[in-house]
Structure formats: structure tokens, C-alpha cells
Amino acid sequence: MQTEERVQQAIPVETGAEELLATLWEQGVRYIFANLGTDYPALVEAFARARAHGYAVPTVIICQHEIMALSAAQAYAQVTRQPQAVFVHVDVGTANLGGTVHNAARGRVPVFIFAGQSPWTTRGEALGSRTNPVQFIQDAPDQAAIVRQYVKWAYEIKSPLTIRQVVQRGMQLARAEPAGPVYLMAAREPLAARVERNGATRRPADAVPGPTLPDEAALQQAAEWLVRAERPLVVTAYLGRDPAAVPPLVALAERLALPVVEQSAYHLNFPRTHELHLGARVAPYLPQADVVFVIDHDVPWLPAVVNPSPQAKVIHLDIDPVKAGMQLVDIPADLRMQGTSALALPRLLALVEARLDAAAQARIDARRAWVAEQREKLRAARAAAQAPKDGQITAAMIAATLGRILPPSAIVLDESVSNAPWTLSLTARTEPGTYFGSGGSSLGWGVGAAVGAKLAAPDRDVVLCVGDGAFVFGEPTAAFWAARRYGVPFLAVIYNNVGWAAVKNAALDQYPEGFAQRANDFTASFAPSSDLAMIAAAAGAYSERVSDPGELEAALERGLAETRRGRAAAIEVAIVPI
């Protein structure tokens, strides 16, 4: 069967805009999530010419809001591990990306962001001169400063002659670990300028450093501590960013009976139904641990809330073990190992095997029994949380119901915020690449991410678990419109607790007996509640609202069935209010 590249002819480059598109195609970009402006005439023309002749350029996904555009590109890259492009306009379009740039940066997701600039010329000196009043007021003194704190690289196209090299450099930096977003700008003049390629050979994506092993002496020390430990604990958040790292962690955990906690996880790092999985909360187990093995995590615990024992050994394995991009990190470690988990864990298992003796095996057997006891306590707590509360649906009930009805291959996107520990634990994801979060703290990622995930995995169910606040942040009309236009149906399950539970919880943490607690006045209520499902319906989606626990499963099944028939769906679930 012929590949897409063989079927489609490369675009004969005549302008800077066409050079940009051709180079992105060569670098593996197949989709451009675009929100265009008056700075894009040359690109609009290049897209039209390519479509008219069937030339190979990335497909444009029109995004009615920039938040949706970058969230979709991020999720596509999370599912496929292939960076895609986002096109926005000048300063205002860049600013409209908002917290989504933070999400891509903190989630270590490669994305190529391209933005226009106000034209350089004003009197027709070059094709592309200013022809609209907005091009004067959008002439920011430092446009890249809007995103510079979060992107790995920010640059400007200064000449059409260097577009190819500049794009290649940006894509290389986006993909190199720790991966992340990059930002490139160009005014109308270099995009409209005539350009001739220096040679017609296509160039694949530039090489980036490959996976790395930590220092052997450090691995030896880690193996020694793990074998001698009575009560070791593994804490991880994004090991599953590379699906190949999950099986080695399972193998190591099973060999040593290591309990695994996915605190603040935004990937599937360990099968959630496994006998050694202890959920999403580290606090119940951390003080008892004598060895804490942190793998690919930014904040494995909160020092103001809970800490390991002073006698515990802390091992930190990470592609980014010192978190240089964060101003203040206060998680100590006795051993830091920089390297790729997918390589380090098999080597660590081999070193562990060489050290096992009868005494170590006795500790492993005792620990396995202890973990089984903790799992039974978790099971009881989860069963209680799934039961209706005062006749109302709970977040745990939603997650457990999804866990029963979804196939193992279904992708769950989690933006349920304060309810994320239930969504993570109870949706029963077991396969790598079936659970994703944003990686950051800017709400609004989910609905756009669902578009990108379904585009990346068209043959799989895509289900978004999203809080009511995060749903509103995400520009849902733009996302559901795109789902209809581009045939990428997903199911959004809205956990509607009529407010910001995270705000309430933060206030209670700091002032457990304050005025807010006494009056139940947290300045966080959304009452009276909006009909959020109708927002999706207005953009063409199937919608339902459900409040009766007895109707929940059937409603979710109906929504899922609609997506399998080709229509996006939103099921708004009234849960216990904040």
C-alpha cells in the first residue's frame, strides 16, 4: 500500500509561506491547528494552492479559539508522541493561548507554535505591507515575551531564505528531552516573498539525543537500597509518557512487591487494577516508607503536609531530576539519577536480581501481604465512595461506572480536577497510552484535547472526564464544533458540582475552622447552575443531563453509543455540590 508521502507530490515552493508548510511536512507535522488573522494572506494562498493541486502539506484544523488549538495539538502529541503545529495570529492570538502554553511546558509535550507579526512595511514597499489599522495597534515591542517563560525557544523569521533551517531548529528543540513547546514568528513580508529552494532533497527530522542510562554506580546503589528495604514505596506521575517504560516498572514492582502510587499523575504509569497499585494519594504510605523511589515526578509530596521519615532513603530517577525550570523545588533526595526510565528500570531489575537472597525474599513475601491489606482497605473506601450520598451521584460513582463500560483500549482524558484521584483510580485503565491529563494547572485543556486525541486515535473511544469549571474554561463551543466539522466524536462527561471545589478545599486546608467553613461561604459557588450540556448541543453534539444514580450507567452508555455512530456527546452529571 502506498504511503501518503508517495501519493502526494511535494509542493513546488515559490513563497516563504510554502517553504514553511513544506518544511513542516518534511519534519513529520501532519496537522496544523489554526486560528488565523490578517497576518496570514500568504499562508491562506499557500493552503489553497496545495489543496487545488493535491500537494503534500499539513492538513489545517480550523480552531475557533486558541485555547482549543493548543490543547488539541498537545493531546495529539501525547497520544502519538509526534509534535504537531499550532498557528495563531500576532500578539492577541499569542496572548489568547493563555495557560495552555504552561500546560504544554509542564507536561513536557513537543508542540511547534507559529505566530504572525505586524508587517514591517507601511507604504507598499513589499508585498504584505500594512493594509489594516489593526496591524499598527498589534505591533508589540516584544511579542515573544508573552510566552517566553514557558517555551524552550523563541525566534523570528528574518528572511525567507532561512525558513527551512529555522523550522528544522525549532522542531529539533521541541522534540529533544525534556520536550516542550517552541515559538516562531514571521511578518507578512517574508511569508509573501519569492523564494527558491537550495536543492530539492527532502530532509527528515533532525536527530535528537537518544535515551540515556543513569550512572552505573548510582543504579548499583539504588538496587542495594531497594533489596534491603522493609517498606519501599514507588511514586510516579509521568513515567508513562513513554509507554515502553510501563512494563519494566511492572516487572520491577512484581519482583520486589513494590507498592506504586500515582500521585498527581497525568499518564498511565502502572495498571490501575494491579494488586500493587495503591491509588493516587501518597500521604497514607509515605511516613512508613524506608525507601522512597520517585520516578518521573515533579512534586511527589507536599512538604507542608506530609514527609518521609527522616531515616528514609529517597531515590529520584528522572529525565529532569533537578527541575531547573522551576524556581523553588523542595523535595530532597539522597540519590538523583538522570536518565530514561524505559532503559534504567530493566538495568535496575537485573542488578536487583543479582542481590536477592533468602532474607530479601522473606521481606518481599511479608511486604506482599501488607500491600494486600492496604488494597483491601482501599477497596472498602472506594465502595463507600461509589454509593449515592443523600440520594445523589458521586464522582467516584461516575468513574467506576466508566471503568465498567469502557473497553481497555479507550482513552480517558482527565480534567476532573479535585475529583481526579477517583477518575484515575476507578476508570480501570490498564494499558499504556489510555489515560492523559494536561501536565499543568491551567484549566480548559480537556475539550480541545478530546478533539486532538480522537484525531490521533480515530478507531478508539475517547472519553473526557471534566469538571464544570474546567469545561467552561475550555471554549467548549469551539471544540464541539470542530468535532462535528472534522468527524472526531468524543464523549464529555461533565462532573457538575456547581462550583470550584478546589477553591473550597484550599480554604479549608488553611482555615479549617474559619468564617468560610462556619458559613459555608467560599466565594466559589456557580449557583444557579448553567445547562452545560446544552452548550455542547448548540454545537451539534448529543446531550443529556442526569441526576438520578439509577440512570447514570444508561446515560453514559447512550452517550458512548452516539460517539460510535459519529456524533460527539456530552453527559452532564449532577454530583454532590460543593
Legacy VTK file of the C-alpha trace (Angstrom):
# vtk DataFile Version 3.0
C-alpha trace
ASCII
DATASET POLYDATA
POINTS 578 float
0.000 0.000 0.000
1.368 3.402 -0.938
2.099 5.830 1.850
0.617 9.309 1.995
4.022 10.776 1.081
4.241 8.699 -2.112
0.722 9.503 -3.208
1.052 13.251 -2.734
3.586 15.358 -4.573
5.638 17.794 -2.519
4.529 21.369 -3.041
6.754 23.235 -5.530
7.963 26.039 -3.270
7.503 29.555 -4.609
6.987 31.667 -1.472
8.139 31.810 2.115
4.732 30.580 3.232
5.052 27.491 1.045
8.569 26.909 2.357
7.173 26.949 5.885
4.460 24.398 5.067
6.785 22.159 3.053
9.360 22.065 5.840
6.771 21.267 8.500
5.571 18.373 6.322
9.129 17.108 5.967
9.528 17.262 9.744
6.560 14.935 10.260
3.847 17.503 11.012
0.546 16.301 9.558
-1.867 18.739 11.219
-1.879 22.477 11.783
-4.358 23.582 14.445
-5.030 27.082 13.180
-6.668 30.275 14.351
-5.718 32.763 11.649
-5.757 36.553 11.342
-4.919 39.378 8.956
-1.236 38.405 9.074
-1.825 35.201 7.096
-2.742 36.042 3.439
0.339 34.290 2.027
-0.408 31.169 4.046
-4.096 31.217 3.105
-2.997 31.326 -0.536
-0.460 28.548 0.012
-3.089 26.308 1.632
-5.492 26.946 -1.253
-2.859 26.234 -3.887
-1.865 22.990 -2.157
-5.486 21.836 -1.935
-6.169 22.754 -5.562
-3.269 20.604 -6.808
-3.230 17.919 -4.110
0.240 18.869 -2.894
1.540 17.400 0.359
1.217 19.942 3.161
-0.167 19.539 6.685
-3.964 19.455 6.961
-5.498 22.519 8.558
-7.838 22.025 11.508
-9.683 25.318 11.946
-9.928 26.176 15.638
-12.346 28.867 16.720
-10.279 29.628 19.803
-6.550 29.414 20.507
-7.056 27.536 23.788
-8.740 24.761 21.868
-5.989 24.796 19.201
-3.033 24.270 21.504
-4.896 21.809 23.734
-5.771 19.697 20.674
-2.196 19.778 19.394
-0.887 18.861 22.841
-3.182 15.848 23.172
-2.383 14.671 19.643
1.313 14.721 20.545
0.638 12.995 23.879
-1.160 10.120 22.141
1.217 9.747 19.169
4.460 11.218 20.563
4.667 13.204 17.311
4.719 17.025 17.574
2.149 18.975 15.573
1.833 22.687 14.775
-0.364 25.482 16.091
-0.832 28.672 14.051
-2.069 31.804 15.830
-2.001 35.488 14.945
0.257 38.239 16.248
0.202 39.438 19.858
-3.501 38.977 20.558
-3.630 35.434 19.209
-0.499 34.559 21.151
-1.971 36.043 24.328
-5.161 34.062 23.744
-3.168 30.837 24.112
-3.186 31.689 27.809
-2.392 28.897 30.227
-2.282 26.242 27.526
1.385 27.147 26.933
2.004 26.440 30.622
0.303 23.042 30.243
2.432 22.013 27.261
5.597 23.164 29.025
4.876 21.471 32.356
3.625 18.365 30.566
6.845 18.187 28.518
4.899 17.953 25.275
6.535 18.921 21.958
4.461 21.467 20.013
5.503 23.889 17.262
3.726 27.236 17.745
3.841 29.697 14.860
2.538 33.258 15.082
2.248 36.122 12.662
3.670 39.575 13.312
2.647 43.042 12.263
4.114 43.789 8.820
7.418 45.609 8.762
6.471 47.976 5.943
3.664 50.544 5.808
3.624 52.078 2.304
3.591 49.155 -0.054
7.361 48.770 -0.190
6.912 44.985 -0.238
4.114 42.529 -0.817
2.472 42.143 2.587
2.660 45.791 3.734
0.185 47.015 6.332
-3.310 47.343 4.911
-5.429 47.262 8.073
-5.486 49.572 11.127
-5.116 46.617 13.495
-1.647 45.983 12.107
-0.497 49.191 13.780
-2.024 48.549 17.192
-0.861 44.904 17.178
2.786 45.897 16.757
4.007 44.743 20.179
7.529 45.740 21.286
8.356 42.186 22.400
5.706 39.764 21.178
7.649 36.648 22.154
7.771 37.841 25.782
4.136 36.761 26.072
5.227 33.110 26.028
8.985 33.195 26.587
8.800 31.948 30.201
7.259 28.680 29.027
8.674 27.883 25.595
12.033 26.232 25.054
12.911 28.545 22.159
11.507 31.739 20.666
12.706 33.083 17.344
11.718 35.265 14.403
11.959 34.562 10.681
14.195 37.327 9.389
14.433 36.189 5.779
12.566 33.689 3.587
15.968 32.254 2.690
16.409 30.754 6.180
12.897 29.443 6.846
13.908 25.854 6.286
16.805 25.948 8.737
14.816 27.864 11.329
11.873 25.422 11.272
14.219 22.451 11.482
15.924 24.012 14.502
12.615 24.666 16.232
11.371 21.110 15.685
14.646 19.684 16.935
14.408 21.660 20.172
10.739 20.783 20.663
11.492 17.065 20.428
14.713 16.963 22.485
14.180 15.829 26.083
12.808 17.302 28.201
10.463 18.010 25.295
8.285 21.112 25.159
6.719 23.879 23.079
8.671 26.232 20.814
7.577 29.560 19.319
8.360 31.069 15.912
7.145 34.380 14.448
7.059 35.874 10.966
5.669 39.057 9.459
3.710 39.065 6.195
6.625 40.213 4.026
8.932 37.149 4.345
5.938 34.826 4.005
4.870 36.510 0.756
8.397 36.870 -0.639
9.529 34.727 -3.545
11.983 32.021 -2.582
13.877 29.314 -4.386
14.944 26.202 -2.571
18.621 25.382 -2.446
18.246 21.853 -3.758
15.090 19.751 -3.785
16.114 16.935 -1.454
13.824 16.367 1.467
15.326 16.247 4.904
13.859 14.138 7.711
13.517 15.367 11.262
16.882 16.354 12.759
18.382 13.862 15.166
17.911 14.478 18.875
19.789 12.801 21.740
18.535 9.289 22.319
17.513 7.576 25.553
20.174 7.546 28.262
21.130 5.273 31.158
21.965 6.765 34.567
25.393 6.284 36.075
26.047 2.604 36.799
27.294 3.262 40.330
24.054 5.105 41.108
21.982 2.218 39.767
24.001 -0.182 41.906
23.289 1.903 44.988
19.577 2.120 44.174
19.393 -1.646 43.737
21.100 -2.191 47.094
18.674 0.089 48.951
15.613 -1.449 47.299
16.671 -5.024 48.085
17.356 -4.204 51.739
14.184 -2.152 52.239
11.396 -3.324 54.528
8.744 -0.862 53.347
9.745 0.690 49.987
7.335 2.881 48.015
7.279 3.972 44.368
5.762 7.345 43.451
5.380 8.352 39.800
3.451 10.846 37.667
4.668 10.814 34.071
6.767 7.676 33.562
4.065 6.559 31.095
4.854 9.494 28.824
6.905 6.765 27.162
4.637 3.685 27.037
7.743 1.481 26.811
8.613 2.387 30.418
5.449 0.867 31.905
6.242 -2.879 31.503
9.696 -2.557 33.159
8.140 -0.784 36.136
5.554 -3.553 36.435
8.307 -6.181 36.268
10.391 -4.463 38.958
7.366 -3.911 41.194
6.250 -7.522 40.891
9.716 -8.881 41.619
10.117 -6.831 44.811
6.432 -6.437 45.789
6.843 -2.668 45.459
3.626 -0.695 46.049
3.093 2.038 43.445
1.273 5.345 43.987
0.427 7.660 41.100
0.274 10.980 42.925
-0.758 13.832 40.555
-0.307 11.517 37.573
-1.151 12.664 34.057
-0.216 9.459 32.228
-0.924 5.808 32.875
2.262 4.692 34.606
1.086 1.423 36.149
-2.045 -0.701 35.580
-4.748 0.725 37.878
-6.261 -2.683 38.684
-2.912 -4.270 39.581
-2.547 -5.784 43.055
0.404 -3.471 43.764
-1.338 -0.231 42.760
-2.158 1.842 45.854
-4.087 4.644 44.224
-3.387 8.326 43.818
-2.650 9.526 47.357
0.844 9.220 48.795
0.099 10.594 52.283
-1.161 7.325 53.870
2.042 5.462 52.974
4.888 7.987 52.817
5.699 8.289 56.575
6.038 4.495 56.850
8.399 4.090 53.898
12.080 3.395 54.485
12.964 3.781 50.788
11.002 6.156 48.535
11.650 5.615 44.838
10.459 8.694 42.941
10.306 8.103 39.182
9.471 10.890 36.716
7.708 13.250 39.076
7.785 16.976 39.790
6.040 17.155 43.181
5.732 13.638 44.688
4.601 15.026 48.044
3.930 18.382 49.706
6.460 19.078 52.477
3.979 21.298 54.339
1.538 18.374 54.506
3.472 15.102 54.699
7.080 13.915 54.532
9.068 10.693 54.528
10.658 9.537 57.730
13.974 11.320 58.420
15.645 7.904 58.229
14.161 7.055 54.819
16.324 6.959 51.711
14.926 8.887 48.748
15.894 7.884 45.197
14.867 10.123 42.300
15.072 8.812 38.725
14.001 11.362 36.126
14.842 12.782 32.720
14.789 16.129 34.579
15.826 15.344 38.178
16.706 18.878 39.356
13.710 20.713 37.806
15.790 23.644 36.582
12.696 25.229 35.023
11.005 25.608 38.422
12.088 28.420 40.692
11.750 26.640 44.036
11.668 22.874 44.463
11.847 21.462 47.972
11.892 17.689 47.546
15.175 16.297 48.923
16.815 13.135 47.603
19.721 11.000 48.743
20.325 9.776 45.194
19.405 11.543 41.954
19.719 9.666 38.675
19.285 11.434 35.354
18.169 9.081 32.642
15.384 7.429 30.695
13.124 5.203 32.770
12.497 2.768 29.911
16.243 1.975 29.908
17.065 2.439 33.576
14.398 0.145 35.040
15.392 -3.044 33.145
19.006 -2.482 34.190
17.908 -1.861 37.759
15.891 -5.092 37.766
18.956 -7.042 36.635
21.009 -5.520 39.462
18.251 -6.339 41.943
18.064 -9.972 40.819
21.774 -10.388 41.452
21.349 -9.262 45.068
18.322 -11.288 46.135
18.795 -13.866 48.883
16.587 -15.713 51.346
16.374 -12.754 53.734
15.340 -10.426 50.917
12.723 -12.911 49.741
11.257 -13.088 53.236
10.902 -9.299 53.259
9.258 -9.423 49.823
6.725 -12.023 50.972
5.844 -10.036 54.089
5.513 -6.865 52.049
3.226 -8.527 49.526
0.882 -9.458 52.358
0.998 -5.879 53.703
0.150 -4.450 50.278
-2.793 -6.847 50.017
-4.104 -5.457 53.320
-3.789 -1.890 52.036
-5.575 -2.835 48.817
-8.465 -4.257 50.844
-8.749 -1.008 52.788
-8.751 0.901 49.504
-11.427 -1.366 48.094
-13.683 -0.713 51.075
-13.135 3.062 50.899
-13.852 3.091 47.178
-17.000 1.043 47.576
-18.255 3.533 50.151
-17.397 6.492 47.897
-19.288 4.965 44.970
-22.517 4.705 46.913
-25.021 7.547 46.451
-24.675 10.317 49.031
-28.024 11.664 50.213
-29.521 10.181 47.067
-27.032 11.999 44.814
-24.410 10.774 42.371
-20.774 10.960 43.487
-17.662 11.484 41.396
-16.443 8.038 42.417
-19.668 6.540 41.060
-19.119 8.192 37.671
-15.527 6.958 37.441
-16.387 3.409 38.494
-19.253 3.253 36.015
-16.943 4.330 33.206
-14.468 1.708 34.376
-17.132 -0.972 33.883
-18.403 0.095 30.461
-15.234 1.247 28.667
-13.084 -1.213 26.706
-9.406 -1.473 27.697
-8.322 0.473 24.599
-10.472 3.529 25.375
-8.599 6.768 26.024
-9.635 8.621 29.177
-8.735 12.305 29.361
-8.855 13.568 32.924
-9.635 17.169 33.824
-11.865 16.351 36.762
-9.544 18.451 38.963
-10.417 17.890 42.653
-12.074 14.593 41.684
-9.070 13.386 39.681
-7.974 10.805 42.307
-11.292 8.996 41.769
-11.089 9.278 37.986
-7.528 7.971 37.959
-8.192 5.047 40.278
-11.642 3.874 39.226
-11.779 4.188 35.436
-9.779 0.928 35.392
-7.190 1.896 32.808
-4.587 -0.845 32.449
-2.875 -0.234 29.109
-0.165 2.375 28.461
-1.460 5.315 26.448
-5.038 5.097 27.733
-5.027 7.914 30.317
-3.869 11.516 29.968
-4.002 14.784 31.863
-2.668 18.177 30.896
0.522 18.020 32.946
-0.070 21.581 34.133
-2.541 23.530 36.200
-4.280 25.712 33.621
-7.891 24.587 33.329
-9.583 24.302 29.944
-7.335 21.663 28.365
-9.891 18.862 28.210
-12.426 19.639 25.491
-9.779 20.724 22.989
-7.624 17.768 23.992
-10.501 15.419 23.195
-10.511 16.694 19.599
-6.763 16.122 19.280
-6.848 12.689 20.912
-9.654 11.452 18.669
-7.853 12.811 15.613
-4.777 10.863 16.731
-6.719 7.662 17.513
-9.833 7.621 15.299
-10.605 3.946 15.940
-10.647 4.236 19.743
-13.230 5.589 22.169
-12.175 8.942 23.615
-13.837 9.955 26.884
-13.236 13.230 28.686
-13.903 13.443 32.423
-14.159 17.151 33.137
-15.252 19.379 35.992
-17.866 22.022 35.352
-15.372 24.852 35.845
-12.772 23.290 33.539
-15.458 22.654 30.916
-16.342 26.358 30.786
-12.664 27.375 30.645
-12.059 25.166 27.625
-14.109 27.029 24.992
-16.483 24.070 24.522
-18.404 25.537 21.573
-15.159 25.669 19.587
-14.262 22.084 20.494
-17.668 20.538 19.777
-17.920 22.475 16.511
-14.535 21.066 15.457
-15.648 17.568 16.460
-18.625 17.898 14.099
-16.741 19.506 11.215
-13.814 17.087 11.237
-15.635 13.909 12.250
-13.811 13.325 15.536
-16.576 12.446 18.020
-15.785 12.147 21.706
-17.777 11.763 24.907
-17.524 14.512 27.515
-18.702 13.525 30.991
-19.188 16.717 32.985
-18.841 16.385 36.757
-21.112 19.261 37.776
-20.716 20.083 41.453
-21.840 23.689 40.820
-18.621 25.362 41.821
-14.895 25.339 42.364
-14.256 22.527 44.830
-10.508 23.190 44.644
-11.043 26.724 45.981
-13.155 25.407 48.845
-10.651 22.689 49.693
-7.736 25.139 49.685
-9.598 27.446 52.070
-10.400 24.548 54.390
-6.758 23.422 54.369
-5.621 26.840 55.562
-8.607 27.836 57.719
-10.305 24.600 58.828
-12.452 26.411 61.405
-12.678 29.846 59.818
-15.606 32.032 58.858
-15.816 30.436 55.408
-16.195 26.997 56.945
-18.746 28.099 59.513
-20.948 29.858 56.976
-20.222 27.518 54.050
-19.240 30.704 52.189
-16.225 30.004 49.972
-16.843 32.503 47.135
-16.763 29.505 44.798
-20.374 28.588 44.016
-21.773 28.576 40.470
-25.393 28.525 41.652
-27.698 28.759 39.851
-26.168 26.124 37.606
-25.963 26.604 33.837
-27.163 23.897 31.480
-23.675 22.928 30.359
-24.805 20.020 28.180
-26.829 22.443 26.074
-23.633 24.311 25.204
-22.409 21.143 23.508
-25.812 20.611 21.900
-25.683 24.097 20.388
-22.559 22.998 18.507
-24.198 19.819 17.229
-23.452 17.311 19.977
-25.810 14.831 21.596
-26.525 15.950 25.162
-28.153 14.711 28.350
-28.337 15.783 31.958
-28.602 13.123 34.636
-29.020 13.382 38.404
-30.575 10.040 39.361
-27.962 7.422 40.377
-30.135 4.718 38.852
-29.986 6.387 35.433
-26.267 7.106 35.308
-24.972 3.980 33.571
-27.660 4.011 30.879
-26.999 7.701 30.149
-23.257 7.096 29.793
-23.943 4.120 27.532
-26.185 6.275 25.334
-23.540 8.957 25.061
-20.873 6.420 24.162
-23.169 4.861 21.542
-23.656 8.281 19.933
-19.915 8.765 19.559
-19.593 5.365 17.934
-22.236 6.460 15.438
-20.136 9.520 14.615
-21.598 12.266 16.811
-19.905 13.905 19.799
-21.786 13.690 23.070
-21.917 15.489 26.402
-23.423 13.888 29.501
-23.726 16.411 32.305
-23.921 14.658 35.670
-25.184 16.476 38.740
-22.964 15.319 41.588
-22.877 16.263 45.259
-22.445 20.072 45.198
-19.537 21.794 46.878
LINES 1 579
578 0 1 2 3 4 5 6 7 8 9 10 11 12 13 14 15 16 17 18 19 20 21 22 23 24 25 26 27 28 29 30 31 32 33 34 35 36 37 38 39 40 41 42 43 44 45 46 47 48 49 50 51 52 53 54 55 56 57 58 59 60 61 62 63 64 65 66 67 68 69 70 71 72 73 74 75 76 77 78 79 80 81 82 83 84 85 86 87 88 89 90 91 92 93 94 95 96 97 98 99 100 101 102 103 104 105 106 107 108 109 110 111 112 113 114 115 116 117 118 119 120 121 122 123 124 125 126 127 128 129 130 131 132 133 134 135 136 137 138 139 140 141 142 143 144 145 146 147 148 149 150 151 152 153 154 155 156 157 158 159 160 161 162 163 164 165 166 167 168 169 170 171 172 173 174 175 176 177 178 179 180 181 182 183 184 185 186 187 188 189 190 191 192 193 194 195 196 197 198 199 200 201 202 203 204 205 206 207 208 209 210 211 212 213 214 215 216 217 218 219 220 221 222 223 224 225 226 227 228 229 230 231 232 233 234 235 236 237 238 239 240 241 242 243 244 245 246 247 248 249 250 251 252 253 254 255 256 257 258 259 260 261 262 263 264 265 266 267 268 269 270 271 272 273 274 275 276 277 278 279 280 281 282 283 284 285 286 287 288 289 290 291 292 293 294 295 296 297 298 299 300 301 302 303 304 305 306 307 308 309 310 311 312 313 314 315 316 317 318 319 320 321 322 323 324 325 326 327 328 329 330 331 332 333 334 335 336 337 338 339 340 341 342 343 344 345 346 347 348 349 350 351 352 353 354 355 356 357 358 359 360 361 362 363 364 365 366 367 368 369 370 371 372 373 374 375 376 377 378 379 380 381 382 383 384 385 386 387 388 389 390 391 392 393 394 395 396 397 398 399 400 401 402 403 404 405 406 407 408 409 410 411 412 413 414 415 416 417 418 419 420 421 422 423 424 425 426 427 428 429 430 431 432 433 434 435 436 437 438 439 440 441 442 443 444 445 446 447 448 449 450 451 452 453 454 455 456 457 458 459 460 461 462 463 464 465 466 467 468 469 470 471 472 473 474 475 476 477 478 479 480 481 482 483 484 485 486 487 488 489 490 491 492 493 494 495 496 497 498 499 500 501 502 503 504 505 506 507 508 509 510 511 512 513 514 515 516 517 518 519 520 521 522 523 524 525 526 527 528 529 530 531 532 533 534 535 536 537 538 539 540 541 542 543 544 545 546 547 548 549 550 551 552 553 554 555 556 557 558 559 560 561 562 563 564 565 566 567 568 569 570 571 572 573 574 575 576 577
